[in-house]
Amino acid sequence: GEMRWPLFLHGQPGTGKTCAALCLLDYAGGFYFTARSLAQTVGDAAAGRLYYPGTNRVLRPQALWGELSACSLVVLDELGVRNSVSDFHYECVLQLLDEREGMPLVAIANHDLSQISNPKLYDDRVASRLAAGTVIHLQGEDQRISHHKGGD
């Protein structure tokens, strides 16, 4: 309860970043997005293709951002998973970071903050918002590969 938000988890693939975040989400409830699915969801809301669960009522972008601001936790996975980020994708990530400032948000990347600040991915503004919270580097070997090798 004393940690600063957002929680930024970074490290090599398979070190348990997403698993840890999903455990928090199971406990607290909220929303899970990849950076790509966040942009897709915002685009769907803008196009009138996103509906409130179980209804035929359209969820527009302003209402979507309101929902994301009010929920208990948001997990944003796969930041910078490719070598470049579109302007729309960037704006969606930046807006989520702004909407959730000081509130429970877990951001996950294979990149560290210096790589996140690369203009091909994000920039210093995104890196600064992530650095303002708690930054944890997860280290170790890829657990997916080690479990596969062990036959588990």
PyMOL commands that place a pseudoatom at each C-alpha (Angstrom):
pseudoatom trace, name=CA, resn=GLY, resi=1, chain=A, elem=C, hetatm=0, pos=[0.000, 0.000, 0.000]
pseudoatom trace, name=CA, resn=GLU, resi=2, chain=A, elem=C, hetatm=0, pos=[2.972, 2.367, 0.215]
pseudoatom trace, name=CA, resn=MET, resi=3, chain=A, elem=C, hetatm=0, pos=[4.421, 1.874, -3.248]
pseudoatom trace, name=CA, resn=ARG, resi=4, chain=A, elem=C, hetatm=0, pos=[4.211, 4.631, -5.832]
pseudoatom trace, name=CA, resn=TRP, resi=5, chain=A, elem=C, hetatm=0, pos=[2.190, 4.035, -8.975]
pseudoatom trace, name=CA, resn=PRO, resi=6, chain=A, elem=C, hetatm=0, pos=[2.621, 3.085, -11.722]
pseudoatom trace, name=CA, resn=LEU, resi=7, chain=A, elem=C, hetatm=0, pos=[4.454, -0.170, -11.147]
pseudoatom trace, name=CA, resn=PHE, resi=8, chain=A, elem=C, hetatm=0, pos=[6.776, -0.685, -14.119]
pseudoatom trace, name=CA, resn=LEU, resi=9, chain=A, elem=C, hetatm=0, pos=[7.982, -4.267, -14.543]
pseudoatom trace, name=CA, resn=HIS, resi=10, chain=A, elem=C, hetatm=0, pos=[10.680, -4.863, -17.122]
pseudoatom trace, name=CA, resn=GLY, resi=11, chain=A, elem=C, hetatm=0, pos=[13.055, -7.650, -18.025]
pseudoatom trace, name=CA, resn=GLN, resi=12, chain=A, elem=C, hetatm=0, pos=[13.724, -10.393, -20.513]
pseudoatom trace, name=CA, resn=PRO, resi=13, chain=A, elem=C, hetatm=0, pos=[10.849, -12.528, -21.860]
pseudoatom trace, name=CA, resn=GLY, resi=14, chain=A, elem=C, hetatm=0, pos=[9.715, -15.315, -19.562]
pseudoatom trace, name=CA, resn=THR, resi=15, chain=A, elem=C, hetatm=0, pos=[10.864, -13.805, -16.268]
pseudoatom trace, name=CA, resn=GLY, resi=16, chain=A, elem=C, hetatm=0, pos=[7.342, -13.672, -14.810]
pseudoatom trace, name=CA, resn=LYS, resi=17, chain=A, elem=C, hetatm=0, pos=[6.356, -10.043, -15.406]
pseudoatom trace, name=CA, resn=THR, resi=18, chain=A, elem=C, hetatm=0, pos=[2.947, -10.769, -16.870]
pseudoatom trace, name=CA, resn=CYS, resi=19, chain=A, elem=C, hetatm=0, pos=[2.309, -13.605, -14.419]
pseudoatom trace, name=CA, resn=ALA, resi=20, chain=A, elem=C, hetatm=0, pos=[2.964, -11.271, -11.468]
pseudoatom trace, name=CA, resn=ALA, resi=21, chain=A, elem=C, hetatm=0, pos=[0.686, -8.585, -12.928]
pseudoatom trace, name=CA, resn=LEU, resi=22, chain=A, elem=C, hetatm=0, pos=[-2.100, -11.082, -13.589]
pseudoatom trace, name=CA, resn=CYS, resi=23, chain=A, elem=C, hetatm=0, pos=[-1.885, -12.232, -9.956]
pseudoatom trace, name=CA, resn=LEU, resi=24, chain=A, elem=C, hetatm=0, pos=[-2.438, -8.612, -8.883]
pseudoatom trace, name=CA, resn=LEU, resi=25, chain=A, elem=C, hetatm=0, pos=[-5.334, -8.358, -11.321]
pseudoatom trace, name=CA, resn=ASP, resi=26, chain=A, elem=C, hetatm=0, pos=[-6.884, -11.568, -9.953]
pseudoatom trace, name=CA, resn=TYR, resi=27, chain=A, elem=C, hetatm=0, pos=[-6.694, -10.064, -6.475]
pseudoatom trace, name=CA, resn=ALA, resi=28, chain=A, elem=C, hetatm=0, pos=[-7.786, -6.485, -7.209]
pseudoatom trace, name=CA, resn=GLY, resi=29, chain=A, elem=C, hetatm=0, pos=[-9.912, -6.809, -10.341]
pseudoatom trace, name=CA, resn=GLY, resi=30, chain=A, elem=C, hetatm=0, pos=[-9.707, -4.325, -13.182]
pseudoatom trace, name=CA, resn=PHE, resi=31, chain=A, elem=C, hetatm=0, pos=[-8.657, -4.368, -16.807]
pseudoatom trace, name=CA, resn=TYR, resi=32, chain=A, elem=C, hetatm=0, pos=[-5.856, -6.037, -18.767]
pseudoatom trace, name=CA, resn=PHE, resi=33, chain=A, elem=C, hetatm=0, pos=[-4.628, -4.704, -22.099]
pseudoatom trace, name=CA, resn=THR, resi=34, chain=A, elem=C, hetatm=0, pos=[-1.638, -5.142, -24.280]
pseudoatom trace, name=CA, resn=ALA, resi=35, chain=A, elem=C, hetatm=0, pos=[-0.500, -1.825, -25.721]
pseudoatom trace, name=CA, resn=ARG, resi=36, chain=A, elem=C, hetatm=0, pos=[-1.863, -3.015, -29.051]
pseudoatom trace, name=CA, resn=SER, resi=37, chain=A, elem=C, hetatm=0, pos=[-5.256, -4.076, -27.658]
pseudoatom trace, name=CA, resn=LEU, resi=38, chain=A, elem=C, hetatm=0, pos=[-5.581, -0.750, -25.806]
pseudoatom trace, name=CA, resn=ALA, resi=39, chain=A, elem=C, hetatm=0, pos=[-5.171, 1.129, -29.094]
pseudoatom trace, name=CA, resn=GLN, resi=40, chain=A, elem=C, hetatm=0, pos=[-7.635, -1.251, -30.773]
pseudoatom trace, name=CA, resn=THR, resi=41, chain=A, elem=C, hetatm=0, pos=[-10.180, -0.744, -27.979]
pseudoatom trace, name=CA, resn=VAL, resi=42, chain=A, elem=C, hetatm=0, pos=[-9.889, 3.050, -28.141]
pseudoatom trace, name=CA, resn=GLY, resi=43, chain=A, elem=C, hetatm=0, pos=[-10.236, 2.876, -31.934]
pseudoatom trace, name=CA, resn=ASP, resi=44, chain=A, elem=C, hetatm=0, pos=[-13.324, 0.683, -31.615]
pseudoatom trace, name=CA, resn=ALA, resi=45, chain=A, elem=C, hetatm=0, pos=[-14.848, 3.164, -29.153]
pseudoatom trace, name=CA, resn=ALA, resi=46, chain=A, elem=C, hetatm=0, pos=[-14.153, 6.058, -31.528]
pseudoatom trace, name=CA, resn=ALA, resi=47, chain=A, elem=C, hetatm=0, pos=[-15.784, 4.154, -34.390]
pseudoatom trace, name=CA, resn=GLY, resi=48, chain=A, elem=C, hetatm=0, pos=[-18.872, 3.245, -32.327]
pseudoatom trace, name=CA, resn=ARG, resi=49, chain=A, elem=C, hetatm=0, pos=[-17.995, -0.460, -32.258]
pseudoatom trace, name=CA, resn=LEU, resi=50, chain=A, elem=C, hetatm=0, pos=[-17.466, -0.827, -28.497]
pseudoatom trace, name=CA, resn=TYR, resi=51, chain=A, elem=C, hetatm=0, pos=[-20.397, -1.679, -26.252]
pseudoatom trace, name=CA, resn=TYR, resi=52, chain=A, elem=C, hetatm=0, pos=[-20.977, -1.781, -22.511]
pseudoatom trace, name=CA, resn=PRO, resi=53, chain=A, elem=C, hetatm=0, pos=[-20.770, -5.453, -21.485]
pseudoatom trace, name=CA, resn=GLY, resi=54, chain=A, elem=C, hetatm=0, pos=[-24.085, -7.244, -21.920]
pseudoatom trace, name=CA, resn=THR, resi=55, chain=A, elem=C, hetatm=0, pos=[-25.838, -4.282, -23.546]
pseudoatom trace, name=CA, resn=ASN, resi=56, chain=A, elem=C, hetatm=0, pos=[-26.304, -2.726, -26.936]
pseudoatom trace, name=CA, resn=ARG, resi=57, chain=A, elem=C, hetatm=0, pos=[-25.246, 0.679, -25.561]
pseudoatom trace, name=CA, resn=VAL, resi=58, chain=A, elem=C, hetatm=0, pos=[-22.201, 2.117, -27.339]
pseudoatom trace, name=CA, resn=LEU, resi=59, chain=A, elem=C, hetatm=0, pos=[-19.216, 2.973, -25.176]
pseudoatom trace, name=CA, resn=ARG, resi=60, chain=A, elem=C, hetatm=0, pos=[-17.582, 6.111, -26.604]
pseudoatom trace, name=CA, resn=PRO, resi=61, chain=A, elem=C, hetatm=0, pos=[-13.933, 7.109, -25.934]
pseudoatom trace, name=CA, resn=GLN, resi=62, chain=A, elem=C, hetatm=0, pos=[-14.760, 9.613, -23.175]
pseudoatom trace, name=CA, resn=ALA, resi=63, chain=A, elem=C, hetatm=0, pos=[-16.787, 6.977, -21.318]
pseudoatom trace, name=CA, resn=LEU, resi=64, chain=A, elem=C, hetatm=0, pos=[-14.064, 4.370, -21.910]
pseudoatom trace, name=CA, resn=TRP, resi=65, chain=A, elem=C, hetatm=0, pos=[-11.435, 6.665, -20.375]
pseudoatom trace, name=CA, resn=GLY, resi=66, chain=A, elem=C, hetatm=0, pos=[-13.838, 7.259, -17.492]
pseudoatom trace, name=CA, resn=GLU, resi=67, chain=A, elem=C, hetatm=0, pos=[-14.158, 3.513, -16.919]
pseudoatom trace, name=CA, resn=LEU, resi=68, chain=A, elem=C, hetatm=0, pos=[-10.373, 3.115, -17.022]
pseudoatom trace, name=CA, resn=SER, resi=69, chain=A, elem=C, hetatm=0, pos=[-9.950, 6.008, -14.581]
pseudoatom trace, name=CA, resn=ALA, resi=70, chain=A, elem=C, hetatm=0, pos=[-12.461, 4.579, -12.108]
pseudoatom trace, name=CA, resn=CYS, resi=71, chain=A, elem=C, hetatm=0, pos=[-11.470, 0.911, -11.965]
pseudoatom trace, name=CA, resn=SER, resi=72, chain=A, elem=C, hetatm=0, pos=[-9.313, -0.615, -9.235]
pseudoatom trace, name=CA, resn=LEU, resi=73, chain=A, elem=C, hetatm=0, pos=[-6.327, -1.590, -11.428]
pseudoatom trace, name=CA, resn=VAL, resi=74, chain=A, elem=C, hetatm=0, pos=[-5.183, -1.488, -15.035]
pseudoatom trace, name=CA, resn=VAL, resi=75, chain=A, elem=C, hetatm=0, pos=[-2.450, -3.741, -16.421]
pseudoatom trace, name=CA, resn=LEU, resi=76, chain=A, elem=C, hetatm=0, pos=[-0.770, -2.568, -19.622]
pseudoatom trace, name=CA, resn=ASP, resi=77, chain=A, elem=C, hetatm=0, pos=[1.418, -5.294, -21.115]
pseudoatom trace, name=CA, resn=GLU, resi=78, chain=A, elem=C, hetatm=0, pos=[3.809, -5.489, -24.071]
pseudoatom trace, name=CA, resn=LEU, resi=79, chain=A, elem=C, hetatm=0, pos=[4.948, -1.872, -24.175]
pseudoatom trace, name=CA, resn=GLY, resi=80, chain=A, elem=C, hetatm=0, pos=[7.217, -1.430, -27.175]
pseudoatom trace, name=CA, resn=VAL, resi=81, chain=A, elem=C, hetatm=0, pos=[6.886, -5.014, -28.334]
pseudoatom trace, name=CA, resn=ARG, resi=82, chain=A, elem=C, hetatm=0, pos=[7.855, -3.965, -31.867]
pseudoatom trace, name=CA, resn=ASN, resi=83, chain=A, elem=C, hetatm=0, pos=[10.619, -1.670, -33.090]
pseudoatom trace, name=CA, resn=SER, resi=84, chain=A, elem=C, hetatm=0, pos=[8.311, 1.301, -33.648]
pseudoatom trace, name=CA, resn=VAL, resi=85, chain=A, elem=C, hetatm=0, pos=[5.041, 2.697, -32.320]
pseudoatom trace, name=CA, resn=SER, resi=86, chain=A, elem=C, hetatm=0, pos=[2.376, 4.544, -34.328]
pseudoatom trace, name=CA, resn=ASP, resi=87, chain=A, elem=C, hetatm=0, pos=[1.267, 8.009, -33.231]
pseudoatom trace, name=CA, resn=PHE, resi=88, chain=A, elem=C, hetatm=0, pos=[-2.180, 6.677, -32.283]
pseudoatom trace, name=CA, resn=HIS, resi=89, chain=A, elem=C, hetatm=0, pos=[-0.699, 3.837, -30.247]
pseudoatom trace, name=CA, resn=TYR, resi=90, chain=A, elem=C, hetatm=0, pos=[1.614, 6.330, -28.516]
pseudoatom trace, name=CA, resn=GLU, resi=91, chain=A, elem=C, hetatm=0, pos=[-1.264, 8.711, -27.700]
pseudoatom trace, name=CA, resn=CYS, resi=92, chain=A, elem=C, hetatm=0, pos=[-3.346, 5.874, -26.224]
pseudoatom trace, name=CA, resn=VAL, resi=93, chain=A, elem=C, hetatm=0, pos=[-0.502, 4.747, -23.950]
pseudoatom trace, name=CA, resn=LEU, resi=94, chain=A, elem=C, hetatm=0, pos=[0.269, 8.327, -22.903]
pseudoatom trace, name=CA, resn=GLN, resi=95, chain=A, elem=C, hetatm=0, pos=[-3.388, 9.043, -22.142]
pseudoatom trace, name=CA, resn=LEU, resi=96, chain=A, elem=C, hetatm=0, pos=[-3.694, 5.879, -20.044]
pseudoatom trace, name=CA, resn=LEU, resi=97, chain=A, elem=C, hetatm=0, pos=[-0.600, 6.874, -18.060]
pseudoatom trace, name=CA, resn=ASP, resi=98, chain=A, elem=C, hetatm=0, pos=[-2.098, 10.337, -17.515]
pseudoatom trace, name=CA, resn=GLU, resi=99, chain=A, elem=C, hetatm=0, pos=[-5.576, 9.023, -16.613]
pseudoatom trace, name=CA, resn=ARG, resi=100, chain=A, elem=C, hetatm=0, pos=[-4.077, 6.611, -14.064]
pseudoatom trace, name=CA, resn=GLU, resi=101, chain=A, elem=C, hetatm=0, pos=[-1.515, 9.009, -12.555]
pseudoatom trace, name=CA, resn=GLY, resi=102, chain=A, elem=C, hetatm=0, pos=[-0.997, 8.072, -8.904]
pseudoatom trace, name=CA, resn=MET, resi=103, chain=A, elem=C, hetatm=0, pos=[-3.506, 5.211, -9.251]
pseudoatom trace, name=CA, resn=PRO, resi=104, chain=A, elem=C, hetatm=0, pos=[-2.867, 1.459, -9.501]
pseudoatom trace, name=CA, resn=LEU, resi=105, chain=A, elem=C, hetatm=0, pos=[-1.418, 0.732, -12.928]
pseudoatom trace, name=CA, resn=VAL, resi=106, chain=A, elem=C, hetatm=0, pos=[1.059, -1.982, -13.859]
pseudoatom trace, name=CA, resn=ALA, resi=107, chain=A, elem=C, hetatm=0, pos=[3.037, -1.401, -17.065]
pseudoatom trace, name=CA, resn=ILE, resi=108, chain=A, elem=C, hetatm=0, pos=[5.118, -4.259, -18.483]
pseudoatom trace, name=CA, resn=ALA, resi=109, chain=A, elem=C, hetatm=0, pos=[7.903, -4.238, -21.059]
pseudoatom trace, name=CA, resn=ASN, resi=110, chain=A, elem=C, hetatm=0, pos=[10.940, -6.167, -22.170]
pseudoatom trace, name=CA, resn=HIS, resi=111, chain=A, elem=C, hetatm=0, pos=[12.627, -2.760, -22.479]
pseudoatom trace, name=CA, resn=ASP, resi=112, chain=A, elem=C, hetatm=0, pos=[14.142, -0.661, -19.712]
pseudoatom trace, name=CA, resn=LEU, resi=113, chain=A, elem=C, hetatm=0, pos=[13.380, 3.051, -19.279]
pseudoatom trace, name=CA, resn=SER, resi=114, chain=A, elem=C, hetatm=0, pos=[16.267, 4.175, -21.488]
pseudoatom trace, name=CA, resn=GLN, resi=115, chain=A, elem=C, hetatm=0, pos=[14.909, 2.036, -24.325]
pseudoatom trace, name=CA, resn=ILE, resi=116, chain=A, elem=C, hetatm=0, pos=[11.326, 3.224, -23.703]
pseudoatom trace, name=CA, resn=SER, resi=117, chain=A, elem=C, hetatm=0, pos=[12.544, 6.814, -24.130]
pseudoatom trace, name=CA, resn=ASN, resi=118, chain=A, elem=C, hetatm=0, pos=[13.765, 6.009, -27.660]
pseudoatom trace, name=CA, resn=PRO, resi=119, chain=A, elem=C, hetatm=0, pos=[11.595, 8.093, -30.041]
pseudoatom trace, name=CA, resn=LYS, resi=120, chain=A, elem=C, hetatm=0, pos=[10.966, 5.021, -32.215]
pseudoatom trace, name=CA, resn=LEU, resi=121, chain=A, elem=C, hetatm=0, pos=[9.175, 3.444, -29.265]
pseudoatom trace, name=CA, resn=TYR, resi=122, chain=A, elem=C, hetatm=0, pos=[7.849, 6.153, -26.996]
pseudoatom trace, name=CA, resn=ASP, resi=123, chain=A, elem=C, hetatm=0, pos=[9.825, 9.101, -25.628]
pseudoatom trace, name=CA, resn=ASP, resi=124, chain=A, elem=C, hetatm=0, pos=[11.058, 10.831, -22.487]
pseudoatom trace, name=CA, resn=ARG, resi=125, chain=A, elem=C, hetatm=0, pos=[7.492, 11.793, -21.504]
pseudoatom trace, name=CA, resn=VAL, resi=126, chain=A, elem=C, hetatm=0, pos=[6.370, 8.161, -21.316]
pseudoatom trace, name=CA, resn=ALA, resi=127, chain=A, elem=C, hetatm=0, pos=[9.621, 7.086, -19.633]
pseudoatom trace, name=CA, resn=SER, resi=128, chain=A, elem=C, hetatm=0, pos=[9.264, 9.899, -17.083]
pseudoatom trace, name=CA, resn=ARG, resi=129, chain=A, elem=C, hetatm=0, pos=[5.714, 8.880, -16.194]
pseudoatom trace, name=CA, resn=LEU, resi=130, chain=A, elem=C, hetatm=0, pos=[6.836, 5.275, -15.712]
pseudoatom trace, name=CA, resn=ALA, resi=131, chain=A, elem=C, hetatm=0, pos=[9.906, 6.306, -13.697]
pseudoatom trace, name=CA, resn=ALA, resi=132, chain=A, elem=C, hetatm=0, pos=[7.720, 8.395, -11.346]
pseudoatom trace, name=CA, resn=GLY, resi=133, chain=A, elem=C, hetatm=0, pos=[6.362, 5.170, -9.883]
pseudoatom trace, name=CA, resn=THR, resi=134, chain=A, elem=C, hetatm=0, pos=[8.010, 1.950, -8.766]
pseudoatom trace, name=CA, resn=VAL, resi=135, chain=A, elem=C, hetatm=0, pos=[10.409, 0.337, -11.229]
pseudoatom trace, name=CA, resn=ILE, resi=136, chain=A, elem=C, hetatm=0, pos=[11.314, -3.333, -10.874]
pseudoatom trace, name=CA, resn=HIS, resi=137, chain=A, elem=C, hetatm=0, pos=[13.704, -5.222, -13.123]
pseudoatom trace, name=CA, resn=LEU, resi=138, chain=A, elem=C, hetatm=0, pos=[12.908, -8.943, -13.186]
pseudoatom trace, name=CA, resn=GLN, resi=139, chain=A, elem=C, hetatm=0, pos=[15.916, -11.089, -13.962]
pseudoatom trace, name=CA, resn=GLY, resi=140, chain=A, elem=C, hetatm=0, pos=[16.437, -14.751, -14.648]
pseudoatom trace, name=CA, resn=GLU, resi=141, chain=A, elem=C, hetatm=0, pos=[16.134, -17.283, -17.377]
pseudoatom trace, name=CA, resn=ASP, resi=142, chain=A, elem=C, hetatm=0, pos=[13.062, -17.696, -19.525]
pseudoatom trace, name=CA, resn=GLN, resi=143, chain=A, elem=C, hetatm=0, pos=[10.748, -19.851, -17.379]
pseudoatom trace, name=CA, resn=ARG, resi=144, chain=A, elem=C, hetatm=0, pos=[8.776, -20.964, -20.418]
pseudoatom trace, name=CA, resn=ILE, resi=145, chain=A, elem=C, hetatm=0, pos=[11.873, -22.475, -21.973]
pseudoatom trace, name=CA, resn=SER, resi=146, chain=A, elem=C, hetatm=0, pos=[13.176, -23.995, -18.727]
pseudoatom trace, name=CA, resn=HIS, resi=147, chain=A, elem=C, hetatm=0, pos=[9.761, -25.587, -18.001]
pseudoatom trace, name=CA, resn=HIS, resi=148, chain=A, elem=C, hetatm=0, pos=[9.586, -26.917, -21.549]
pseudoatom trace, name=CA, resn=LYS, resi=149, chain=A, elem=C, hetatm=0, pos=[13.074, -28.432, -21.296]
pseudoatom trace, name=CA, resn=GLY, resi=150, chain=A, elem=C, hetatm=0, pos=[12.218, -30.046, -17.971]
pseudoatom trace, name=CA, resn=GLY, resi=151, chain=A, elem=C, hetatm=0, pos=[9.116, -31.690, -19.397]
pseudoatom trace, name=CA, resn=ASP, resi=152, chain=A, elem=C, hetatm=0, pos=[6.760, -29.961, -16.927]
for i in range(1, 152): cmd.bond("trace and resi %d" % i, "trace and resi %d" % (i + 1))
show_as sticks, trace
zoom trace
